[in-house]
Amino acid sequence: MANELTALSTIFTEFYYWVTVVFMFLIHVGFCIYEVGVSRRKNHMHTLMKNTMIVPLVTVTFYLFGWWIYSAFPNGPFIIGDLVEAPWATPWSELMGSHMGGVPASAGLTADDTASWARLNGVLWAAFLLFSWTAASIVSGACIERIRSNAFWILAVLIGSVMWIIDAAWGWHPQGWMVQILGYHDAYASGVIHAIAGGFALGILVVLGPRIGRFREDGSPRVIPQHNPWLTTVGLFLIYTGFWGFYAACNIPILDVQQGDGIFFSATNIYLVPTTLSAITFNFLMSLAGGLMAGYIVSKGDAFWTYSSGLAGIIAASAGNDLYHPIQAMFIAAAGVVFMYKMHHWVEQKFKIDDAVGAAAVHGYAGFFGVCIAGFVLWGYPSSPNPEYAVITPWGQIAGAIIMFWVLGFAPAFLVAKLLAKLNMLRIPMEIELVGLDVALEIKAEIAAKDLIGAEREKAAAIGID
């Protein structure tokens, strides 16, 4: 590194992202606990292992091609330009492993590439990887208790290592075509994580169908009680905590934002627009508060929806939480919660959609709302430091929300789920669903217990104990 200031800022940035990854790991822990709390006892281990295996499957595929997609696809490709060269992001690159930043051995890399990416590539890859786990985990909860594990894992790789990272390249990249053409603004991923994952979950649920007994003959929904509301509560609080790391990872912690006109260091959002960690701290907490209060009121004190609404409130305000006033963030969060709660129950009743944890609502509808409302509240604000890019507008945000939820979320999930259903690979057989997805484990456990009891009785008889 050229000088002490460059070295200090680079090493600080490396450590900053490393810490955010540790915090974001709590999101996945929270989702695992939360889903087990919602699922019935007969399905616990299936629910847990289905979500746990997101970690290795999405990690490996994101290493092989997901990270490259983010850097290579900001132009579409072929929407406003070709593929972008990203030699640091290919799995065979020397920078996708240990490297001290010296002279590159590969012809496609420059000394500037190795100087910066040697320290930042791994931690940035990991931060985006944890976003990928989050996207897949959102989908996981919606379809518990009736989806085959193998089918879910195919869908998890599709959302975690392909679809969401395409939308990130388009709308969450400093040079993404949606930022350039639409003025798309989504600082903390209302759309690029939550709306797409919620739309993806809905696309699966339309094909997957409800759990047995979820709806009465007259079409009215039955409530399937949570097995353990305490686990659900702890899981959601862990997700809140991990969301702090998520918000931090959406920022660049220190950057000279003067672009050569003097020196001025600041944190920036993902689009390289200056912001502060202080600003997002105000808005994160105020949107959490607005969501919790609105959820408590609209659900008449229902604990599950109150806690879920805290998360939905943050999601609804996230698109503009780098620019909102805290009071704006609180009211936007509250409005987003009312919208998603009403939409959830209308969709459930109208289309008989069984969303076991409300994922399409909490993430999808709240995220869609958040992207759209940012277009009105932030109308005319710059979307980028580049003055040639479009400014933030309602029509740009609405178009972006449609792309996230419907085009990249719902549509591919629906089509792949249809294919899996056609191949009889999507849903657990009815007989297994009735007795529980853990039935094989329970039979093994019963056989093991009987074998152990038999051995103990033989030993007791051998030493003369009745």
C-alpha positions as CSV (number, residue, x, y, z in Angstrom):
1,M,0.0,0.0,0.0
2,A,1.3,3.4,-1.1
3,N,1.2,5.3,2.2
4,E,0.1,5.1,5.9
5,L,-3.3,6.7,5.2
6,T,-4.1,4.2,2.5
7,A,-2.9,1.3,4.6
8,L,-4.9,2.5,7.6
9,S,-8.2,3.0,5.7
10,T,-7.8,-0.4,3.8
11,I,-7.0,-2.4,6.9
12,F,-9.8,-0.7,8.8
13,T,-12.3,-1.4,6.0
14,E,-11.1,-5.1,6.0
15,F,-11.7,-5.4,9.7
16,Y,-15.0,-3.5,9.5
17,Y,-16.6,-6.0,7.1
18,W,-15.1,-8.9,9.0
19,V,-17.0,-7.8,12.1
20,T,-20.3,-7.3,10.1
21,V,-20.1,-10.9,8.9
22,V,-19.9,-12.1,12.5
23,F,-23.0,-10.1,13.4
24,M,-24.9,-11.2,10.3
25,F,-24.3,-14.8,11.2
26,L,-26.9,-14.2,13.9
27,I,-29.6,-13.7,11.2
28,H,-29.2,-17.3,10.1
29,V,-29.2,-18.6,13.7
30,G,-32.3,-16.5,14.3
31,F,-34.1,-18.0,11.3
32,C,-33.3,-21.5,12.3
33,I,-34.6,-21.0,15.9
34,Y,-37.6,-19.0,14.6
35,E,-38.7,-21.7,12.1
36,V,-38.3,-24.5,14.6
37,G,-40.5,-22.5,17.0
38,V,-43.2,-22.1,14.4
39,S,-43.1,-25.7,13.1
40,R,-44.9,-28.6,14.8
41,R,-43.0,-31.1,16.9
42,K,-43.3,-33.8,14.2
43,N,-41.4,-31.7,11.7
44,H,-38.6,-30.1,13.8
45,M,-35.5,-31.8,12.5
46,H,-36.6,-31.6,8.9
47,T,-37.3,-27.9,9.3
48,L,-33.9,-27.3,11.0
49,M,-31.8,-29.4,8.6
50,K,-33.5,-27.9,5.5
51,N,-32.4,-24.4,6.6
52,T,-29.0,-25.5,8.0
53,M,-27.9,-26.9,4.6
54,I,-28.3,-23.5,3.1
55,V,-25.0,-22.7,4.6
56,P,-22.8,-25.1,2.7
57,L,-24.8,-25.2,-0.6
58,V,-25.1,-21.5,-1.1
59,T,-21.6,-20.8,0.2
60,V,-20.0,-23.2,-2.4
61,T,-22.1,-22.0,-5.3
62,F,-21.7,-18.3,-4.4
63,Y,-17.9,-18.9,-4.4
64,L,-18.1,-20.6,-7.8
65,F,-20.3,-18.0,-9.6
66,G,-22.4,-15.8,-7.4
67,W,-19.7,-13.3,-6.5
68,W,-18.7,-13.1,-10.2
69,I,-22.3,-12.3,-11.2
70,Y,-22.4,-9.2,-9.0
71,S,-19.3,-7.7,-10.6
72,A,-20.0,-8.8,-14.2
73,F,-23.7,-8.1,-14.5
74,P,-24.3,-4.3,-13.7
75,N,-25.0,-3.7,-17.4
76,G,-27.6,-6.5,-17.6
77,P,-25.7,-7.8,-19.5
78,F,-27.0,-6.6,-22.9
79,I,-29.4,-4.0,-21.4
80,I,-27.1,-1.0,-21.5
81,G,-23.8,-2.8,-22.3
82,D,-21.8,-6.1,-22.2
83,L,-20.5,-8.2,-19.4
84,V,-18.0,-6.4,-17.2
85,E,-14.6,-7.9,-16.7
86,A,-14.2,-9.0,-13.1
87,P,-10.9,-11.0,-12.9
88,W,-10.8,-10.8,-9.1
89,A,-14.2,-12.5,-8.7
90,T,-13.7,-15.7,-10.8
91,P,-13.2,-18.8,-8.6
92,W,-9.8,-19.5,-10.2
93,S,-8.5,-16.0,-9.5
94,E,-5.5,-15.7,-7.3
95,L,-7.4,-13.1,-5.3
96,M,-10.1,-15.6,-4.3
97,G,-7.7,-16.9,-1.7
98,S,-4.7,-15.9,0.4
99,H,-2.8,-13.0,-1.1
100,M,-0.7,-10.2,0.4
101,G,-1.2,-7.7,-2.4
102,G,2.1,-8.1,-4.3
103,V,2.7,-8.1,-8.0
104,P,0.0,-10.2,-9.7
105,A,0.8,-13.5,-11.2
106,S,-2.2,-13.4,-13.6
107,A,-2.2,-11.5,-16.8
108,G,-5.7,-10.2,-16.3
109,L,-4.9,-8.4,-13.0
110,T,-3.1,-5.1,-12.3
111,A,-1.0,-4.0,-9.4
112,D,-3.9,-1.8,-8.3
113,D,-6.2,-4.9,-8.3
114,T,-4.0,-6.8,-6.0
115,A,-3.3,-3.9,-3.7
116,S,-7.0,-3.4,-2.8
117,W,-8.7,-6.7,-3.5
118,A,-6.2,-8.8,-1.7
119,R,-7.5,-7.5,1.6
120,L,-11.1,-6.7,0.7
121,N,-12.1,-9.5,-1.6
122,G,-12.7,-12.1,1.0
123,V,-14.6,-10.0,3.5
124,L,-16.8,-8.4,0.8
125,W,-17.5,-11.8,-0.6
126,A,-18.5,-13.0,2.8
127,A,-20.7,-10.0,3.5
128,F,-22.6,-10.6,0.2
129,L,-22.6,-14.4,1.0
130,L,-24.4,-13.7,4.3
131,F,-27.0,-11.6,2.3
132,S,-27.4,-14.7,0.2
133,W,-28.1,-16.9,3.2
134,T,-30.6,-14.4,4.3
135,A,-32.5,-14.5,1.0
136,A,-32.6,-18.3,1.0
137,S,-33.7,-18.4,4.7
138,I,-36.6,-16.0,4.1
139,V,-37.9,-18.5,1.5
140,S,-37.3,-21.5,3.8
141,G,-39.7,-20.4,6.5
142,A,-42.6,-19.8,4.1
143,C,-42.7,-23.4,2.9
144,I,-42.0,-25.5,6.0
145,E,-43.8,-28.8,6.8
146,R,-44.5,-29.9,3.2
147,I,-41.6,-29.2,0.8
148,R,-39.0,-31.8,0.0
149,S,-35.5,-30.9,1.1
150,N,-33.9,-31.5,-2.2
151,A,-36.4,-29.3,-4.0
152,F,-35.9,-26.6,-1.5
153,W,-32.1,-26.7,-1.8
154,I,-32.4,-26.3,-5.6
155,L,-34.6,-23.3,-5.0
156,A,-32.2,-22.0,-2.3
157,V,-29.3,-22.0,-4.7
158,L,-31.4,-20.3,-7.3
159,I,-32.4,-17.4,-5.1
160,G,-29.1,-17.3,-3.0
161,S,-26.5,-17.6,-5.7
162,V,-28.3,-16.4,-8.9
163,M,-31.4,-14.3,-8.7
164,W,-30.8,-12.0,-5.8
165,I,-27.2,-11.3,-6.9
166,I,-28.5,-10.4,-10.4
167,D,-30.8,-7.8,-8.8
168,A,-27.9,-6.6,-6.7
169,A,-25.8,-6.1,-9.8
170,W,-28.6,-4.2,-11.4
171,G,-29.9,-2.1,-8.5
172,W,-27.4,-2.3,-5.7
173,H,-24.1,-1.6,-7.6
174,P,-22.7,1.9,-8.1
175,Q,-22.8,1.4,-11.8
176,G,-25.9,-0.8,-12.0
177,W,-28.2,-0.1,-15.0
178,M,-31.2,0.4,-12.8
179,V,-29.3,3.1,-10.9
180,Q,-28.2,4.8,-14.1
181,I,-31.5,4.6,-16.0
182,L,-34.2,4.4,-13.3
183,G,-32.5,6.3,-10.5
184,Y,-33.2,3.3,-8.4
185,H,-32.4,3.8,-4.7
186,D,-32.5,1.0,-2.1
187,A,-29.8,1.7,0.5
188,Y,-30.5,-1.1,2.9
189,A,-32.1,-3.7,0.6
190,S,-35.9,-3.3,0.9
191,G,-36.1,-4.6,-2.6
192,V,-32.8,-6.3,-3.5
193,I,-33.0,-8.8,-0.6
194,H,-36.5,-8.6,0.9
195,A,-38.9,-7.9,-2.0
196,I,-37.2,-10.5,-4.2
197,A,-37.1,-13.1,-1.5
198,G,-40.7,-12.5,-0.6
199,G,-41.8,-12.6,-4.2
200,F,-39.7,-15.8,-4.7
201,A,-41.4,-17.4,-1.6
202,L,-44.9,-16.5,-3.0
203,G,-44.0,-18.0,-6.4
204,I,-43.2,-21.3,-4.7
205,L,-46.3,-21.2,-2.4
206,V,-48.7,-20.8,-5.3
207,V,-47.4,-24.1,-6.7
208,L,-46.7,-25.9,-3.4
209,G,-50.2,-25.5,-2.0
210,P,-51.2,-25.3,1.7
211,R,-50.5,-27.7,4.5
212,I,-53.1,-30.4,5.0
213,G,-56.0,-29.0,7.1
214,R,-54.9,-25.3,6.8
215,F,-58.2,-24.3,5.2
216,R,-61.7,-25.4,6.0
217,E,-64.1,-26.7,3.3
218,D,-65.7,-23.2,3.1
219,G,-62.2,-21.7,2.4
220,S,-61.7,-20.0,5.7
221,P,-58.2,-20.4,7.2
222,R,-57.4,-22.5,10.3
223,V,-54.7,-21.3,12.6
224,I,-51.9,-23.8,13.1
225,P,-50.4,-22.8,16.5
226,Q,-46.7,-22.3,16.9
227,H,-45.1,-25.2,18.7
228,N,-42.9,-22.9,20.9
229,P,-43.6,-19.1,20.8
230,W,-40.6,-18.5,23.1
231,L,-38.2,-19.9,20.4
232,T,-40.0,-17.8,17.8
233,T,-39.5,-14.7,20.0
234,V,-35.8,-15.4,20.6
235,G,-35.3,-16.1,16.9
236,L,-36.8,-12.8,15.9
237,F,-34.7,-10.9,18.4
238,L,-31.6,-12.6,17.0
239,I,-32.6,-11.5,13.5
240,Y,-33.0,-7.9,14.8
241,T,-29.5,-8.1,16.2
242,G,-28.1,-9.6,13.0
243,F,-29.8,-6.9,11.1
244,W,-27.5,-4.4,12.7
245,G,-24.6,-6.1,11.0
246,F,-26.6,-6.2,7.8
247,Y,-27.1,-2.5,7.9
248,A,-23.4,-1.9,8.6
249,A,-22.4,-4.2,5.8
250,C,-24.5,-2.1,3.4
251,N,-22.1,0.9,3.9
252,I,-18.5,1.6,3.0
253,P,-17.0,2.7,6.3
254,I,-14.4,5.2,5.0
255,L,-13.9,6.7,1.6
256,D,-12.6,10.0,0.2
257,V,-15.8,11.4,-1.3
258,Q,-14.4,14.6,-2.8
259,Q,-13.3,12.8,-6.0
260,G,-10.0,14.6,-6.3
261,D,-11.4,18.0,-5.2
262,G,-9.6,18.2,-1.9
263,I,-9.9,15.4,0.7
264,F,-13.0,14.6,2.7
265,F,-13.5,11.2,4.3
266,S,-16.9,9.8,5.1
267,A,-18.9,6.6,5.3
268,T,-21.0,6.0,2.2
269,N,-23.9,3.9,1.2
270,I,-23.6,1.1,-1.4
271,Y,-23.9,3.8,-4.2
272,L,-20.9,5.7,-2.8
273,V,-23.2,8.6,-1.6
274,P,-22.0,10.0,1.7
275,T,-23.9,9.0,4.9
276,T,-23.0,8.4,8.5
277,L,-23.4,5.5,10.9
278,S,-25.1,7.9,13.3
279,A,-27.8,8.5,10.8
280,I,-28.6,4.9,10.2
281,T,-28.6,4.2,13.9
282,F,-31.3,6.8,14.4
283,N,-33.4,5.4,11.6
284,F,-32.9,1.7,12.3
285,L,-34.2,2.1,15.8
286,M,-37.0,4.4,14.9
287,S,-38.2,2.1,12.2
288,L,-38.1,-0.8,14.5
289,A,-40.1,1.2,17.0
290,G,-42.7,2.2,14.4
291,G,-43.0,-1.3,13.2
292,L,-43.5,-2.8,16.6
293,M,-46.2,-0.2,17.6
294,A,-48.1,-0.6,14.4
295,G,-47.9,-4.4,14.5
296,Y,-49.3,-4.4,18.1
297,I,-52.2,-2.2,17.1
298,V,-53.1,-3.7,13.8
299,S,-52.9,-7.3,15.1
300,K,-54.7,-6.4,18.4
301,G,-51.7,-7.5,20.5
302,D,-50.9,-10.8,18.7
303,A,-47.3,-11.6,19.8
304,F,-46.2,-13.3,16.6
305,W,-47.3,-10.5,14.4
306,T,-46.1,-7.8,16.8
307,Y,-42.5,-9.2,16.7
308,S,-42.7,-9.9,13.0
309,S,-43.9,-6.3,12.5
310,G,-40.7,-5.0,14.1
311,L,-38.8,-6.7,11.3
312,A,-41.2,-5.6,8.7
313,G,-41.0,-2.0,9.9
314,I,-37.2,-1.9,9.4
315,I,-37.6,-3.5,6.0
316,A,-40.3,-1.0,4.9
317,A,-38.0,2.0,5.8
318,S,-34.8,0.4,4.6
319,A,-34.8,1.7,1.0
320,G,-34.4,5.3,2.2
321,N,-33.0,5.0,5.7
322,D,-29.8,6.6,4.7
323,L,-31.7,9.8,3.9
324,Y,-34.9,9.8,5.9
325,H,-35.4,11.9,9.0
326,P,-36.0,9.5,12.0
327,I,-39.6,10.6,12.4
328,Q,-40.2,9.8,8.7
329,A,-38.6,6.4,9.2
330,M,-40.9,5.7,12.1
331,F,-44.1,6.6,10.2
332,I,-43.0,4.9,7.0
333,A,-42.3,1.7,9.0
334,A,-45.7,1.9,10.6
335,A,-47.5,2.4,7.3
336,G,-45.5,-0.5,5.7
337,V,-46.6,-2.8,8.6
338,V,-50.3,-2.0,8.1
339,F,-49.9,-2.5,4.4
340,M,-48.1,-5.9,4.7
341,Y,-50.5,-7.2,7.4
342,K,-53.6,-6.4,5.4
343,M,-52.1,-7.8,2.2
344,H,-51.1,-11.0,4.0
345,H,-54.6,-11.7,5.2
346,W,-56.3,-10.7,1.9
347,V,-53.9,-12.9,-0.2
348,E,-54.4,-15.8,2.3
349,Q,-58.2,-15.6,2.1
350,K,-58.5,-14.8,-1.6
351,F,-55.9,-17.2,-3.0
352,K,-55.6,-19.8,-0.2
353,I,-51.9,-19.2,0.2
354,D,-50.4,-20.9,3.3
355,D,-47.3,-18.8,4.2
356,A,-46.3,-20.5,7.5
357,V,-44.2,-17.6,8.8
358,G,-45.6,-14.7,6.8
359,A,-42.4,-14.4,4.8
360,A,-44.0,-13.1,1.7
361,A,-45.7,-10.4,3.8
362,V,-43.0,-9.4,6.2
363,H,-40.2,-9.4,3.5
364,G,-42.0,-9.2,0.2
365,Y,-44.9,-6.9,0.7
366,A,-43.1,-4.6,3.2
367,G,-40.1,-4.5,0.9
368,F,-42.2,-3.7,-2.2
369,F,-43.9,-0.9,-0.2
370,G,-40.6,0.4,1.0
371,V,-39.1,0.7,-2.4
372,C,-42.2,2.5,-3.8
373,I,-42.6,4.9,-0.9
374,A,-38.9,6.0,-1.2
375,G,-39.7,7.2,-4.7
376,F,-42.2,9.7,-3.3
377,V,-40.4,10.8,-0.2
378,L,-37.0,11.1,-1.9
379,W,-38.3,12.4,-5.2
380,G,-35.6,14.5,-6.9
381,Y,-32.7,13.3,-4.7
382,P,-29.6,12.1,-6.6
383,S,-29.3,8.4,-6.9
384,S,-25.6,8.5,-7.3
385,P,-22.6,10.9,-7.0
386,N,-22.5,10.7,-10.8
387,P,-24.6,13.7,-12.1
388,E,-25.4,11.9,-15.4
389,Y,-27.4,9.2,-13.6
390,A,-31.2,9.5,-13.2
391,V,-32.5,11.1,-10.0
392,I,-34.8,9.2,-7.6
393,T,-38.5,9.3,-8.9
394,P,-41.7,7.5,-8.0
395,W,-41.8,5.8,-11.4
396,G,-38.2,4.6,-11.2
397,Q,-38.8,3.1,-7.8
398,I,-42.1,1.5,-8.8
399,A,-40.5,0.0,-11.8
400,G,-37.6,-1.2,-9.6
401,A,-40.1,-2.8,-7.1
402,I,-41.8,-4.7,-9.9
403,I,-38.5,-6.0,-11.3
404,M,-37.4,-7.1,-7.8
405,F,-40.7,-8.8,-6.6
406,W,-42.2,-10.1,-9.8
407,V,-39.6,-10.4,-12.6
408,L,-36.6,-11.7,-10.6
409,G,-38.5,-13.1,-7.6
410,F,-42.0,-14.5,-8.3
411,A,-41.5,-15.6,-12.0
412,P,-38.4,-17.8,-11.8
413,A,-39.6,-19.4,-8.5
414,F,-43.0,-20.2,-10.0
415,L,-41.5,-21.7,-13.2
416,V,-38.9,-23.8,-11.3
417,A,-41.4,-24.9,-8.7
418,K,-43.8,-25.9,-11.6
419,L,-41.0,-28.0,-13.1
420,L,-40.2,-29.7,-9.8
421,A,-43.9,-30.4,-9.3
422,K,-44.1,-31.9,-12.8
423,L,-41.2,-34.2,-11.9
424,N,-42.9,-35.1,-8.6
425,M,-40.0,-33.6,-6.7
426,L,-41.6,-30.6,-5.0
427,R,-43.9,-31.8,-2.2
428,I,-43.7,-34.4,0.5
429,P,-46.2,-37.3,0.0
430,M,-49.4,-36.9,1.9
431,E,-48.8,-40.0,4.1
432,I,-45.5,-38.6,5.3
433,E,-46.9,-35.1,5.8
434,L,-49.7,-36.5,8.0
435,V,-47.4,-38.5,10.3
436,G,-44.6,-35.9,10.3
437,L,-41.5,-35.3,8.2
438,D,-39.3,-36.6,11.1
439,V,-41.0,-40.0,11.1
440,A,-37.9,-41.8,9.8
441,L,-35.8,-40.3,12.6
442,E,-38.4,-41.2,15.2
443,I,-38.5,-44.8,14.0
444,K,-34.7,-45.0,14.2
445,A,-34.8,-43.4,17.6
446,E,-37.4,-45.9,18.8
447,I,-35.4,-48.9,17.5
448,A,-32.2,-47.6,19.1
449,A,-34.1,-47.0,22.4
450,K,-35.5,-50.6,22.4
451,D,-32.1,-52.0,21.5
452,L,-30.5,-50.1,24.4
453,I,-33.2,-51.2,26.9
454,G,-32.7,-54.8,25.8
455,A,-29.0,-54.6,26.3
456,E,-29.5,-53.1,29.8
457,R,-31.9,-55.8,30.8
458,E,-29.5,-58.5,29.6
459,K,-26.7,-57.0,31.7
460,A,-29.0,-56.7,34.7
461,A,-30.0,-60.3,34.4
462,A,-26.4,-61.4,34.0
463,I,-25.5,-59.8,37.4
464,G,-28.6,-61.0,39.1
465,I,-30.7,-57.8,39.2
466,D,-34.4,-58.2,38.5
